[in-house]
Amino acid sequence: MKKLLRRLVILGAIAGGIYAVRSYLRGETSATGSAQMVFDDGSTRSLASNTAEGRELVDIARRIVEIGL
Amino acid sequence: MTETGGAGTAGELDRVVADLRALSEDIESCAVLSGDRDLLSSSHDSAVDRERAGALLSALLDLSDRAAREGGKDQATQLRVDVGEGHLLLVRLDGGGVLAATTGSDARVGLVLYDMRNARGEVDRVLAEGGDQ
């Protein structure tokens, strides 16, 4: 029983480590890029690339920057 | 560079875009897209590259309009996208088209946008006279 519990703790630690590394890598990827919209009433809206809309905008904009206009 | 209707309008639009690029050295490429999503002026000479750039720009505008509507707005008058490797800058024209430019990552973006907003009036005037929008 004690052996089983130890294995469970080790498995949990490994799973936690994998999850932490994955989250860290995802967070780092999503940090590259952002979009800022300005409207005629002077208000602004910012979209970070960790949102679905922001990611789409940044992906297309990146391709445009790569090939030029 | 430009494939609009009248040769006079095409030449005028090219001149305005060339003036903008000369004024704002941080601009790497520049384009004008009409309200009907036609690429009126581009830094590309190749038709394939122009078509690709026009399609991507049009898709970006659609996304931007959708995001604006979701936020309860009509459409953005200015859009700035930082992509790490550089910036994509858009300034809305009177007829729904856009003046767009790309810059490098270390560009003085505020200054480029200022120059683009100043050039917008001239682009609008040329397009209105040519009846392209």
N, CA and C atoms of all chains as a GROMACS GRO file, in nm:
protein
  606
    1MET      N    1   0.083  -0.121   0.000
    1MET     CA    2   0.000   0.000   0.000
    1MET      C    3   0.087   0.127   0.000
    2LYS      N    4   0.193   0.121   0.083
    2LYS     CA    5   0.283   0.236   0.093
    2LYS      C    6   0.358   0.257  -0.039
    3LYS      N    7   0.394   0.140  -0.102
    3LYS     CA    8   0.466   0.144  -0.228
    3LYS      C    9   0.378   0.205  -0.338
    4LEU      N   10   0.251   0.164  -0.337
    4LEU     CA   11   0.155   0.214  -0.436
    4LEU      C   12   0.136   0.366  -0.421
    5LEU      N   13   0.127   0.410  -0.298
    5LEU     CA   14   0.110   0.553  -0.270
    5LEU      C   15   0.230   0.634  -0.319
    6ARG      N   16   0.349   0.577  -0.299
    6ARG     CA   17   0.471   0.646  -0.342
    6ARG      C   18   0.474   0.658  -0.496
    7ARG      N   19   0.432   0.549  -0.561
    7ARG     CA   20   0.429   0.553  -0.708
    7ARG      C   21   0.329   0.658  -0.757
    8LEU      N   22   0.217   0.664  -0.688
    8LEU     CA   23   0.115   0.763  -0.727
    8LEU      C   24   0.168   0.906  -0.711
    9VAL      N   25   0.241   0.927  -0.604
    9VAL     CA   26   0.298   1.061  -0.579
    9VAL      C   27   0.399   1.095  -0.688
   10ILE      N   28   0.482   0.996  -0.724
   10ILE     CA   29   0.583   1.019  -0.830
   10ILE      C   30   0.514   1.048  -0.963
   11LEU      N   31   0.411   0.968  -0.995
   11LEU     CA   32   0.336   0.989  -1.120
   11LEU      C   33   0.273   1.128  -1.123
   12GLY      N   34   0.216   1.168  -1.011
   12GLY     CA   35   0.154   1.301  -1.000
   12GLY      C   36   0.254   1.411  -1.021
   13ALA      N   37   0.374   1.393  -0.964
   13ALA     CA   38   0.480   1.494  -0.978
   13ALA      C   39   0.524   1.505  -1.123
   14ILE      N   40   0.536   1.389  -1.191
   14ILE     CA   41   0.577   1.391  -1.333
   14ILE      C   42   0.470   1.461  -1.417
   15ALA      N   43   0.342   1.423  -1.393
   15ALA     CA   44   0.232   1.484  -1.469
   15ALA      C   45   0.228   1.636  -1.445
   16GLY      N   46   0.249   1.674  -1.321
   16GLY     CA   47   0.249   1.818  -1.287
   16GLY      C   48   0.362   1.892  -1.357
   17GLY      N   49   0.478   1.826  -1.362
   17GLY     CA   50   0.594   1.886  -1.429
   17GLY      C   51   0.569   1.906  -1.577
   18ILE      N   52   0.511   1.801  -1.639
   18ILE     CA   53   0.480   1.810  -1.784
   18ILE      C   54   0.381   1.924  -1.810
   19TYR      N   55   0.278   1.931  -1.725
   19TYR     CA   56   0.176   2.035  -1.741
   19TYR      C   57   0.237   2.176  -1.726
   20ALA      N   58   0.327   2.187  -1.627
   20ALA     CA   59   0.390   2.318  -1.602
   20ALA      C   60   0.476   2.361  -1.721
   21VAL      N   61   0.554   2.266  -1.776
   21VAL     CA   62   0.640   2.297  -1.890
   21VAL      C   63   0.556   2.336  -2.011
   22ARG      N   64   0.447   2.259  -2.033
   22ARG     CA   65   0.357   2.288  -2.146
   22ARG      C   66   0.294   2.427  -2.133
   23SER      N   67   0.247   2.458  -2.015
   23SER     CA   68   0.184   2.589  -1.991
   23SER      C   69   0.284   2.702  -2.013
   24TYR      N   70   0.408   2.679  -1.966
   24TYR     CA   71   0.512   2.780  -1.981
   24TYR      C   72   0.542   2.804  -2.129
   25LEU      N   73   0.556   2.694  -2.206
   25LEU     CA   74   0.585   2.709  -2.348
   25LEU      C   75   0.471   2.777  -2.421
   26ARG      N   76   0.348   2.740  -2.389
   26ARG     CA   77   0.232   2.803  -2.453
   26ARG      C   78   0.226   2.951  -2.420
   27GLY      N   79   0.253   2.983  -2.297
   27GLY     CA   80   0.250   3.123  -2.254
   27GLY      C   81   0.354   3.204  -2.326
   28GLU      N   82   0.472   3.147  -2.351
   28GLU     CA   83   0.579   3.218  -2.418
   28GLU      C   84   0.544   3.242  -2.564
   29THR      N   85   0.481   3.140  -2.629
   29THR     CA   86   0.442   3.154  -2.769
   29THR      C   87   0.338   3.264  -2.785
   30SER      N   88   0.238   3.264  -2.693
   30SER     CA   89   0.128   3.357  -2.709
   30SER      C   90   0.170   3.502  -2.681
   31ALA      N   91   0.287   3.517  -2.618
   31ALA     CA   92   0.328   3.653  -2.584
   31ALA      C   93   0.380   3.731  -2.704
   32THR      N   94   0.409   3.663  -2.817
   32THR     CA   95   0.465   3.732  -2.932
   32THR      C   96   0.354   3.783  -3.021
   33GLY      N   97   0.326   3.910  -3.009
   33GLY     CA   98   0.230   3.973  -3.097
   33GLY      C   99   0.110   4.030  -3.025
   34SER      N  100   0.064   4.143  -3.077
   34SER     CA  101  -0.056   4.205  -3.023
   34SER      C  102  -0.113   4.300  -3.128
   35ALA      N  103  -0.240   4.330  -3.115
   35ALA     CA  104  -0.305   4.421  -3.210
   35ALA      C  105  -0.376   4.530  -3.132
   36GLN      N  106  -0.369   4.651  -3.184
   36GLN     CA  107  -0.439   4.762  -3.120
   36GLN      C  108  -0.524   4.833  -3.224
   37MET      N  109  -0.654   4.843  -3.194
   37MET     CA  110  -0.748   4.909  -3.285
   37MET      C  111  -0.787   5.044  -3.226
   38VAL      N  112  -0.794   5.145  -3.312
   38VAL     CA  113  -0.839   5.278  -3.269
   38VAL      C  114  -0.967   5.311  -3.345
   39PHE      N  115  -1.069   5.360  -3.274
   39PHE     CA  116  -1.198   5.389  -3.338
   39PHE      C  117  -1.217   5.540  -3.352
   40ASP      N  118  -1.318   5.577  -3.433
   40ASP     CA  119  -1.334   5.720  -3.464
   40ASP      C  120  -1.373   5.804  -3.342
   41ASP      N  121  -1.425   5.740  -3.237
   41ASP     CA  122  -1.457   5.818  -3.116
   41ASP      C  123  -1.336   5.829  -3.022
   42GLY      N  124  -1.222   5.781  -3.068
   42GLY     CA  125  -1.099   5.792  -2.990
   42GLY      C  126  -1.073   5.674  -2.898
   43SER      N  127  -1.171   5.584  -2.888
   43SER     CA  128  -1.151   5.468  -2.800
   43SER      C  129  -1.060   5.366  -2.869
   44THR      N  130  -1.000   5.280  -2.789
   44THR     CA  131  -0.909   5.179  -2.844
   44THR      C  132  -0.948   5.041  -2.792
   45ARG      N  133  -0.905   4.941  -2.864
   45ARG     CA  134  -0.924   4.804  -2.819
   45ARG      C  135  -0.797   4.726  -2.849
   46SER      N  136  -0.744   4.660  -2.748
   46SER     CA  137  -0.623   4.581  -2.767
   46SER      C  138  -0.656   4.433  -2.767
   47LEU      N  139  -0.593   4.362  -2.859
   47LEU     CA  140  -0.614   4.218  -2.867
   47LEU      C  141  -0.479   4.150  -2.852
   48ALA      N  142  -0.464   4.072  -2.747
   48ALA     CA  143  -0.339   3.998  -2.729
   48ALA      C  144  -0.348   3.869  -2.809
   49SER      N  145  -0.232   3.815  -2.845
   49SER     CA  146  -0.234   3.697  -2.931
   49SER      C  147  -0.265   3.569  -2.854
   50ASN      N  148  -0.297   3.581  -2.725
   50ASN     CA  149  -0.344   3.460  -2.655
   50ASN      C  150  -0.497   3.451  -2.657
   51THR      N  151  -0.562   3.542  -2.735
   51THR     CA  152  -0.705   3.529  -2.759
   51THR      C  153  -0.721   3.481  -2.903
   52ALA      N  154  -0.836   3.419  -2.933
   52ALA     CA  155  -0.857   3.362  -3.066
   52ALA      C  156  -0.851   3.471  -3.174
   53GLU      N  157  -0.920   3.583  -3.149
   53GLU     CA  158  -0.922   3.694  -3.247
   53GLU      C  159  -0.783   3.752  -3.267
   54GLY      N  160  -0.716   3.778  -3.155
   54GLY     CA  161  -0.583   3.836  -3.160
   54GLY      C  162  -0.485   3.746  -3.233
   55ARG      N  163  -0.494   3.616  -3.205
   55ARG     CA  164  -0.400   3.522  -3.269
   55ARG      C  165  -0.419   3.522  -3.421
   56GLU      N  166  -0.547   3.522  -3.465
   56GLU     CA  167  -0.575   3.524  -3.609
   56GLU      C  168  -0.519   3.649  -3.674
   57LEU      N  169  -0.546   3.763  -3.610
   57LEU     CA  170  -0.496   3.891  -3.664
   57LEU      C  171  -0.343   3.892  -3.672
   58VAL      N  172  -0.280   3.848  -3.566
   58VAL     CA  173  -0.133   3.849  -3.561
   58VAL      C  174  -0.074   3.752  -3.664
   59ASP      N  175  -0.137   3.635  -3.680
   59ASP     CA  176  -0.087   3.537  -3.777
   59ASP      C  177  -0.090   3.593  -3.920
   60ILE      N  178  -0.203   3.654  -3.956
   60ILE     CA  179  -0.216   3.711  -4.091
   60ILE      C  180  -0.119   3.828  -4.108
   61ALA      N  181  -0.113   3.914  -4.004
   61ALA     CA  182  -0.022   4.030  -4.012
   61ALA      C  183   0.123   3.984  -4.025
   62ARG      N  184   0.158   3.876  -3.956
   62ARG     CA  185   0.297   3.825  -3.964
   62ARG      C  186   0.330   3.782  -4.108
   63ARG      N  187   0.233   3.716  -4.171
   63ARG     CA  188   0.256   3.674  -4.310
   63ARG      C  189   0.273   3.796  -4.402
   64ILE      N  190   0.191   3.899  -4.376
   64ILE     CA  191   0.201   4.021  -4.458
   64ILE      C  192   0.337   4.088  -4.437
   65VAL      N  193   0.381   4.095  -4.311
   65VAL     CA  194   0.513   4.156  -4.284
   65VAL      C  195   0.624   4.077  -4.352
   66GLU      N  196   0.608   3.944  -4.354
   66GLU     CA  197   0.712   3.858  -4.417
   66GLU      C  198   0.720   3.882  -4.568
   67ILE      N  199   0.604   3.887  -4.634
   67ILE     CA  200   0.609   3.899  -4.782
   67ILE      C  201   0.609   4.045  -4.828
   68GLY      N  202   0.568   4.136  -4.742
   68GLY     CA  203   0.560   4.277  -4.779
   68GLY      C  204   0.428   4.306  -4.850
   69LEU      N  205   0.405   4.433  -4.874
   69LEU     CA  206   0.278   4.474  -4.936
   69LEU      C  207   0.298   4.518  -5.081
   70MET      N  208   0.317   4.947  -6.078
   70MET     CA  209   0.290   4.941  -5.935
   70MET      C  210   0.141   4.954  -5.906
   71THR      N  211   0.072   5.035  -5.987
   71THR     CA  212  -0.069   5.056  -5.963
   71THR      C  213  -0.149   5.005  -6.080
   72GLU      N  214  -0.269   4.948  -6.053
   72GLU     CA  215  -0.349   4.900  -6.164
   72GLU      C  216  -0.492   4.953  -6.157
   73THR      N  217  -0.505   5.082  -6.132
   73THR     CA  218  -0.636   5.143  -6.128
   73THR      C  219  -0.677   5.184  -6.267
   74GLY      N  220  -0.802   5.231  -6.276
   74GLY     CA  221  -0.858   5.265  -6.405
   74GLY      C  222  -0.779   5.367  -6.483
   75GLY      N  223  -0.792   5.497  -6.451
   75GLY     CA  224  -0.724   5.599  -6.529
   75GLY      C  225  -0.576   5.603  -6.502
   76ALA      N  226  -0.501   5.630  -6.612
   76ALA     CA  227  -0.356   5.637  -6.597
   76ALA      C  228  -0.317   5.753  -6.505
   77GLY      N  229  -0.395   5.862  -6.512
   77GLY     CA  230  -0.367   5.978  -6.428
   77GLY      C  231  -0.381   5.944  -6.283
   78THR      N  232  -0.489   5.876  -6.247
   78THR     CA  233  -0.514   5.836  -6.109
   78THR      C  234  -0.406   5.740  -6.061
   79ALA      N  235  -0.371   5.644  -6.147
   79ALA     CA  236  -0.269   5.546  -6.112
   79ALA      C  237  -0.137   5.615  -6.081
   80GLY      N  238  -0.101   5.707  -6.168
   80GLY     CA  239   0.025   5.779  -6.151
   80GLY      C  240   0.024   5.864  -6.025
   81GLU      N  241  -0.090   5.929  -6.002
   81GLU     CA  242  -0.104   6.013  -5.883
   81GLU      C  243  -0.093   5.931  -5.755
   82LEU      N  244  -0.161   5.815  -5.756
   82LEU     CA  245  -0.158   5.728  -5.637
   82LEU      C  246  -0.016   5.677  -5.612
   83ASP      N  247   0.052   5.640  -5.718
   83ASP     CA  248   0.192   5.595  -5.705
   83ASP      C  249   0.278   5.707  -5.648
   84ARG      N  250   0.251   5.828  -5.694
   84ARG     CA  251   0.330   5.942  -5.647
   84ARG      C  252   0.308   5.965  -5.497
   85VAL      N  253   0.180   5.958  -5.455
   85VAL     CA  254   0.149   5.980  -5.312
   85VAL      C  255   0.216   5.873  -5.226
   86VAL      N  256   0.207   5.748  -5.271
   86VAL     CA  257   0.267   5.637  -5.195
   86VAL      C  258   0.420   5.650  -5.194
   87ALA      N  259   0.476   5.689  -5.307
   87ALA     CA  260   0.622   5.707  -5.315
   87ALA      C  261   0.666   5.821  -5.223
   88ASP      N  262   0.588   5.928  -5.220
   88ASP     CA  263   0.619   6.041  -5.131
   88ASP      C  264   0.617   5.998  -4.984
   89LEU      N  265   0.517   5.916  -4.951
   89LEU     CA  266   0.505   5.866  -4.813
   89LEU      C  267   0.627   5.783  -4.777
   90ARG      N  268   0.668   5.697  -4.868
   90ARG     CA  269   0.784   5.610  -4.840
   90ARG      C  270   0.913   5.693  -4.828
   91ALA      N  271   0.921   5.798  -4.908
   91ALA     CA  272   1.040   5.884  -4.902
   91ALA      C  273   1.043   5.962  -4.770
   92LEU      N  274   0.922   6.002  -4.726
   92LEU     CA  275   0.912   6.080  -4.603
   92LEU      C  276   0.939   5.995  -4.480
   93SER      N  277   0.884   5.874  -4.482
   93SER     CA  278   0.892   5.787  -4.365
   93SER      C  279   0.985   5.670  -4.397
   94GLU      N  280   1.111   5.685  -4.359
   94GLU     CA  281   1.212   5.586  -4.398
   94GLU      C  282   1.192   5.450  -4.332
   95ASP      N  283   1.115   5.448  -4.222
   95ASP     CA  284   1.093   5.321  -4.153
   95ASP      C  285   0.995   5.230  -4.228
   96ILE      N  286   0.921   5.284  -4.325
   96ILE     CA  287   0.826   5.202  -4.400
   96ILE      C  288   0.903   5.112  -4.496
   97GLU      N  289   0.876   4.981  -4.486
   97GLU     CA  290   0.943   4.884  -4.574
   97GLU      C  291   0.860   4.856  -4.698
   98SER      N  292   0.729   4.852  -4.683
   98SER     CA  293   0.641   4.834  -4.799
   98SER      C  294   0.509   4.903  -4.768
   99CYS      N  295   0.436   4.934  -4.875
   99CYS     CA  296   0.318   5.017  -4.859
   99CYS      C  297   0.213   4.977  -4.963
  100ALA      N  298   0.087   4.987  -4.930
  100ALA     CA  299  -0.019   4.951  -5.026
  100ALA      C  300  -0.146   5.029  -4.998
  101VAL      N  301  -0.230   5.038  -5.100
  101VAL     CA  302  -0.362   5.099  -5.086
  101VAL      C  303  -0.465   4.996  -5.131
  102LEU      N  304  -0.561   4.970  -5.044
  102LEU     CA  305  -0.670   4.875  -5.075
  102LEU      C  306  -0.800   4.955  -5.078
  103SER      N  307  -0.879   4.934  -5.182
  103SER     CA  308  -1.004   5.009  -5.194
  103SER      C  309  -1.112   4.951  -5.102
  104GLY      N  310  -1.223   5.023  -5.088
  104GLY     CA  311  -1.335   4.973  -5.008
  104GLY      C  312  -1.393   4.844  -5.062
  105ASP      N  313  -1.372   4.820  -5.193
  105ASP     CA  314  -1.418   4.695  -5.256
  105ASP      C  315  -1.314   4.585  -5.246
  106ARG      N  316  -1.210   4.610  -5.167
  106ARG     CA  317  -1.101   4.514  -5.144
  106ARG      C  318  -1.015   4.489  -5.268
  107ASP      N  319  -1.006   4.591  -5.354
  107ASP     CA  320  -0.914   4.581  -5.468
  107ASP      C  321  -0.782   4.646  -5.429
  108LEU      N  322  -0.672   4.579  -5.462
  108LEU     CA  323  -0.540   4.636  -5.432
  108LEU      C  324  -0.509   4.740  -5.538
  109LEU      N  325  -0.510   4.867  -5.500
  109LEU     CA  326  -0.493   4.976  -5.596
  109LEU      C  327  -0.347   5.013  -5.614
  110SER      N  328  -0.268   4.993  -5.513
  110SER     CA  329  -0.127   5.026  -5.523
  110SER      C  330  -0.049   4.932  -5.432
  111SER      N  331   0.068   4.890  -5.476
  111SER     CA  332   0.148   4.795  -5.398
  111SER      C  333   0.296   4.816  -5.426
  112SER      N  334   0.379   4.775  -5.333
  112SER     CA  335   0.524   4.782  -5.354
  112SER      C  336   0.570   4.666  -5.443
  113HIS      N  337   0.484   4.565  -5.459
  113HIS     CA  338   0.521   4.448  -5.540
  113HIS      C  339   0.502   4.476  -5.689
  114ASP      N  340   0.591   4.423  -5.770
  114ASP     CA  341   0.575   4.431  -5.915
  114ASP      C  342   0.508   4.306  -5.970
  115SER      N  343   0.537   4.191  -5.908
  115SER     CA  344   0.482   4.065  -5.955
  115SER      C  345   0.332   4.055  -5.925
  116ALA      N  346   0.255   4.012  -6.027
  116ALA     CA  347   0.109   4.001  -6.012
  116ALA      C  348   0.072   3.899  -5.904
  117VAL      N  349   0.150   3.790  -5.896
  117VAL     CA  350   0.122   3.685  -5.797
  117VAL      C  351   0.140   3.739  -5.655
  118ASP      N  352   0.250   3.811  -5.635
  118ASP     CA  353   0.277   3.870  -5.503
  118ASP      C  354   0.172   3.973  -5.466
  119ARG      N  355   0.131   4.052  -5.565
  119ARG     CA  356   0.027   4.154  -5.541
  119ARG      C  357  -0.103   4.087  -5.499
  120GLU      N  358  -0.137   3.979  -5.572
  120GLU     CA  359  -0.263   3.910  -5.543
  120GLU      C  360  -0.260   3.851  -5.402
  121ARG      N  361  -0.146   3.794  -5.366
  121ARG     CA  362  -0.131   3.733  -5.234
  121ARG      C  363  -0.140   3.839  -5.124
  122ALA      N  364  -0.068   3.948  -5.145
  122ALA     CA  365  -0.069   4.056  -5.045
  122ALA      C  366  -0.210   4.114  -5.031
  123GLY      N  367  -0.279   4.130  -5.146
  123GLY     CA  368  -0.415   4.185  -5.145
  123GLY      C  369  -0.511   4.094  -5.071
  124ALA      N  370  -0.497   3.962  -5.094
  124ALA     CA  371  -0.586   3.866  -5.029
  124ALA      C  372  -0.564   3.864  -4.878
  125LEU      N  373  -0.437   3.867  -4.837
  125LEU     CA  374  -0.406   3.867  -4.694
  125LEU      C  375  -0.456   3.995  -4.626
  126LEU      N  376  -0.436   4.107  -4.695
  126LEU     CA  377  -0.479   4.236  -4.641
  126LEU      C  378  -0.631   4.240  -4.628
  127SER      N  379  -0.698   4.187  -4.729
  127SER     CA  380  -0.844   4.182  -4.728
  127SER      C  381  -0.894   4.094  -4.612
  128ALA      N  382  -0.829   3.980  -4.593
  128ALA     CA  383  -0.867   3.889  -4.483
  128ALA      C  384  -0.846   3.957  -4.348
  129LEU      N  385  -0.737   4.030  -4.337
  129LEU     CA  386  -0.708   4.102  -4.212
  129LEU      C  387  -0.812   4.209  -4.183
  130LEU      N  388  -0.854   4.278  -4.289
  130LEU     CA  389  -0.957   4.382  -4.272
  130LEU      C  390  -1.090   4.322  -4.228
  131ASP      N  391  -1.125   4.207  -4.288
  131ASP     CA  392  -1.249   4.140  -4.249
  131ASP      C  393  -1.245   4.102  -4.101
  132LEU      N  394  -1.131   4.049  -4.058
  132LEU     CA  395  -1.115   4.011  -3.916
  132LEU      C  396  -1.125   4.132  -3.826
  133SER      N  397  -1.061   4.240  -3.868
  133SER     CA  398  -1.062   4.364  -3.790
  133SER      C  399  -1.204   4.418  -3.779
  134ASP      N  400  -1.277   4.416  -3.890
  134ASP     CA  401  -1.417   4.465  -3.889
  134ASP      C  402  -1.503   4.379  -3.797
  135ARG      N  403  -1.478   4.248  -3.801
  135ARG     CA  404  -1.556   4.156  -3.716
  135ARG      C  405  -1.528   4.184  -3.568
  136ALA      N  406  -1.399   4.203  -3.537
  136ALA     CA  407  -1.362   4.232  -3.398
  136ALA      C  408  -1.424   4.363  -3.353
  137ALA      N  409  -1.429   4.462  -3.444
  137ALA     CA  410  -1.488   4.592  -3.410
  137ALA      C  411  -1.637   4.576  -3.382
  138ARG      N  412  -1.705   4.501  -3.468
  138ARG     CA  413  -1.850   4.481  -3.449
  138ARG      C  414  -1.880   4.411  -3.317
  139GLU      N  415  -1.794   4.313  -3.284
  139GLU     CA  416  -1.814   4.241  -3.157
  139GLU      C  417  -1.796   4.334  -3.037
  140GLY      N  418  -1.716   4.438  -3.057
  140GLY     CA  419  -1.696   4.536  -2.950
  140GLY      C  420  -1.798   4.649  -2.957
  141GLY      N  421  -1.899   4.635  -3.045
  141GLY     CA  422  -2.005   4.735  -3.055
  141GLY      C  423  -1.967   4.858  -3.137
  142LYS      N  424  -1.861   4.845  -3.216
  142LYS     CA  425  -1.815   4.958  -3.299
  142LYS      C  426  -1.840   4.926  -3.446
  143ASP      N  427  -1.831   5.032  -3.528
  143ASP     CA  428  -1.851   5.013  -3.672
  143ASP      C  429  -1.726   4.951  -3.734
  144GLN      N  430  -1.620   5.028  -3.740
  144GLN     CA  431  -1.493   4.977  -3.791
  144GLN      C  432  -1.379   5.061  -3.735
  145ALA      N  433  -1.262   5.001  -3.728
  145ALA     CA  434  -1.147   5.072  -3.673
  145ALA      C  435  -1.096   5.174  -3.773
  146THR      N  436  -1.057   5.292  -3.724
  146THR     CA  437  -1.000   5.393  -3.813
  146THR      C  438  -0.849   5.371  -3.827
  147GLN      N  439  -0.795   5.298  -3.732
  147GLN     CA  440  -0.651   5.271  -3.735
  147GLN      C  441  -0.625   5.136  -3.669
  148LEU      N  442  -0.534   5.060  -3.728
  148LEU     CA  443  -0.499   4.930  -3.672
  148LEU      C  444  -0.348   4.916  -3.671
  149ARG      N  445  -0.298   4.872  -3.556
  149ARG     CA  446  -0.153   4.849  -3.544
  149ARG      C  447  -0.134   4.707  -3.493
  150VAL      N  448  -0.062   4.627  -3.570
  150VAL     CA  449  -0.036   4.490  -3.526
  150VAL      C  450   0.115   4.471  -3.511
  151ASP      N  451   0.158   4.437  -3.391
  151ASP     CA  452   0.299   4.408  -3.365
  151ASP      C  453   0.318   4.258  -3.372
  152VAL      N  454   0.407   4.214  -3.459
  152VAL     CA  455   0.423   4.069  -3.476
  152VAL      C  456   0.560   4.019  -3.432
  153GLY      N  457   0.634   4.101  -3.366
  153GLY     CA  458   0.768   4.059  -3.321
  153GLY      C  459   0.873   4.094  -3.424
  154GLU      N  460   0.857   4.042  -3.545
  154GLU     CA  461   0.955   4.069  -3.652
  154GLU      C  462   0.934   4.206  -3.715
  155GLY      N  463   0.822   4.270  -3.684
  155GLY     CA  464   0.790   4.400  -3.743
  155GLY      C  465   0.649   4.443  -3.707
  156HIS      N  466   0.601   4.542  -3.779
  156HIS     CA  467   0.467   4.596  -3.753
  156HIS      C  468   0.388   4.606  -3.882
  157LEU      N  469   0.258   4.586  -3.871
  157LEU     CA  470   0.167   4.613  -3.981
  157LEU      C  471   0.077   4.727  -3.936
  158LEU      N  472   0.072   4.833  -4.014
  158LEU     CA  473  -0.005   4.951  -3.977
  158LEU      C  474  -0.110   4.980  -4.083
  159LEU      N  475  -0.232   5.007  -4.039
  159LEU     CA  476  -0.342   5.036  -4.131
  159LEU      C  477  -0.410   5.164  -4.090
  160VAL      N  478  -0.438   5.249  -4.187
  160VAL     CA  479  -0.515   5.372  -4.163
  160VAL      C  480  -0.634   5.370  -4.258
  161ARG      N  481  -0.754   5.386  -4.203
  161ARG     CA  482  -0.876   5.375  -4.284
  161ARG      C  483  -0.894   5.497  -4.374
  162LEU      N  484  -0.937   5.473  -4.498
  162LEU     CA  485  -0.965   5.582  -4.592
  162LEU      C  486  -1.115   5.613  -4.590
  163ASP      N  487  -1.152   5.722  -4.656
  163ASP     CA  488  -1.292   5.767  -4.654
  163ASP      C  489  -1.391   5.663  -4.708
  164GLY      N  490  -1.358   5.598  -4.818
  164GLY     CA  491  -1.452   5.505  -4.881
  164GLY      C  492  -1.450   5.365  -4.824
  165GLY      N  493  -1.385   5.345  -4.709
  165GLY     CA  494  -1.379   5.212  -4.647
  165GLY      C  495  -1.252   5.136  -4.680
  166GLY      N  496  -1.171   5.191  -4.771
  166GLY     CA  497  -1.043   5.129  -4.804
  166GLY      C  498  -0.940   5.157  -4.696
  167VAL      N  499  -0.818   5.113  -4.720
  167VAL     CA  500  -0.711   5.138  -4.622
  167VAL      C  501  -0.579   5.172  -4.690
  168LEU      N  502  -0.502   5.251  -4.620
  168LEU     CA  503  -0.362   5.275  -4.653
  168LEU      C  504  -0.284   5.187  -4.556
  169ALA      N  505  -0.204   5.096  -4.608
  169ALA     CA  506  -0.135   4.998  -4.521
  169ALA      C  507   0.015   5.008  -4.540
  170ALA      N  508   0.089   4.978  -4.435
  170ALA     CA  509   0.235   4.980  -4.444
  170ALA      C  510   0.294   4.875  -4.350
  171THR      N  511   0.410   4.824  -4.387
  171THR     CA  512   0.483   4.735  -4.296
  171THR      C  513   0.614   4.803  -4.258
  172THR      N  514   0.660   4.775  -4.137
  172THR     CA  515   0.788   4.831  -4.091
  172THR      C  516   0.867   4.720  -4.022
  173GLY      N  517   0.992   4.748  -3.994
  173GLY     CA  518   1.073   4.656  -3.916
  173GLY      C  519   1.038   4.667  -3.769
  174SER      N  520   1.101   4.580  -3.688
  174SER     CA  521   1.065   4.576  -3.546
  174SER      C  522   1.112   4.699  -3.468
  175ASP      N  523   1.216   4.766  -3.519
  175ASP     CA  524   1.270   4.880  -3.445
  175ASP      C  525   1.223   5.014  -3.502
  176ALA      N  526   1.114   5.011  -3.578
  176ALA     CA  527   1.064   5.134  -3.641
  176ALA      C  528   1.001   5.227  -3.538
  177ARG      N  529   1.002   5.357  -3.570
  177ARG     CA  530   0.932   5.455  -3.484
  177ARG      C  531   0.787   5.458  -3.530
  178VAL      N  532   0.710   5.366  -3.474
  178VAL     CA  533   0.574   5.340  -3.523
  178VAL      C  534   0.482   5.461  -3.511
  179GLY      N  535   0.494   5.534  -3.401
  179GLY     CA  536   0.409   5.652  -3.383
  179GLY      C  537   0.432   5.755  -3.494
  180LEU      N  538   0.557   5.771  -3.530
  180LEU     CA  539   0.593   5.866  -3.635
  180LEU      C  540   0.541   5.818  -3.772
  181VAL      N  541   0.554   5.689  -3.796
  181VAL     CA  542   0.505   5.632  -3.923
  181VAL      C  543   0.354   5.652  -3.933
  182LEU      N  544   0.282   5.624  -3.824
  182LEU     CA  545   0.136   5.642  -3.825
  182LEU      C  546   0.098   5.788  -3.847
  183TYR      N  547   0.176   5.877  -3.790
  183TYR     CA  548   0.153   6.021  -3.809
  183TYR      C  549   0.166   6.057  -3.957
  184ASP      N  550   0.273   6.006  -4.020
  184ASP     CA  551   0.294   6.033  -4.163
  184ASP      C  552   0.183   5.970  -4.247
  185MET      N  553   0.139   5.851  -4.207
  185MET     CA  554   0.032   5.785  -4.282
  185MET      C  555  -0.099   5.862  -4.272
  186ARG      N  556  -0.128   5.914  -4.152
  186ARG     CA  557  -0.252   5.992  -4.134
  186ARG      C  558  -0.246   6.120  -4.216
  187ASN      N  559  -0.126   6.177  -4.227
  187ASN     CA  560  -0.110   6.298  -4.308
  187ASN      C  561  -0.128   6.266  -4.457
  188ALA      N  562  -0.081   6.148  -4.500
  188ALA     CA  563  -0.091   6.110  -4.642
  188ALA      C  564  -0.233   6.066  -4.678
  189ARG      N  565  -0.311   6.028  -4.578
  189ARG     CA  566  -0.446   5.975  -4.603
  189ARG      C  567  -0.533   6.073  -4.683
  190GLY      N  568  -0.527   6.200  -4.648
  190GLY     CA  569  -0.608   6.302  -4.717
  190GLY      C  570  -0.575   6.308  -4.865
  191GLU      N  571  -0.448   6.297  -4.896
  191GLU     CA  572  -0.403   6.303  -5.035
  191GLU      C  573  -0.449   6.178  -5.111
  192VAL      N  574  -0.440   6.061  -5.045
  192VAL     CA  575  -0.487   5.937  -5.109
  192VAL      C  576  -0.638   5.945  -5.133
  193ASP      N  577  -0.712   5.995  -5.034
  193ASP     CA  578  -0.857   6.011  -5.049
  193ASP      C  579  -0.890   6.103  -5.166
  194ARG      N  580  -0.814   6.212  -5.176
  194ARG     CA  581  -0.839   6.309  -5.283
  194ARG      C  582  -0.816   6.245  -5.420
  195VAL      N  583  -0.706   6.171  -5.433
  195VAL     CA  584  -0.674   6.108  -5.562
  195VAL      C  585  -0.780   6.005  -5.598
  196LEU      N  586  -0.822   5.925  -5.499
  196LEU     CA  587  -0.922   5.822  -5.527
  196LEU      C  588  -1.058   5.885  -5.560
  197ALA      N  589  -1.092   5.993  -5.491
  197ALA     CA  590  -1.220   6.059  -5.518
  197ALA      C  591  -1.221   6.119  -5.658
  198GLU      N  592  -1.109   6.178  -5.698
  198GLU     CA  593  -1.100   6.237  -5.833
  198GLU      C  594  -1.103   6.130  -5.941
  199GLY      N  595  -1.043   6.013  -5.906
  199GLY     CA  596  -1.040   5.904  -6.004
  199GLY      C  597  -1.165   5.820  -6.002
  200GLY      N  598  -1.249   5.839  -5.897
  200GLY     CA  599  -1.373   5.762  -5.886
  200GLY      C  600  -1.351   5.615  -5.860
  201ASP      N  601  -1.238   5.582  -5.791
  201ASP     CA  602  -1.206   5.440  -5.766
  201ASP      C  603  -1.270   5.384  -5.642
  202GLN      N  604  -1.322   5.471  -5.554
  202GLN     CA  605  -1.382   5.416  -5.434
  202GLN      C  606  -1.530   5.416  -5.444
   0.00000   0.00000   0.00000
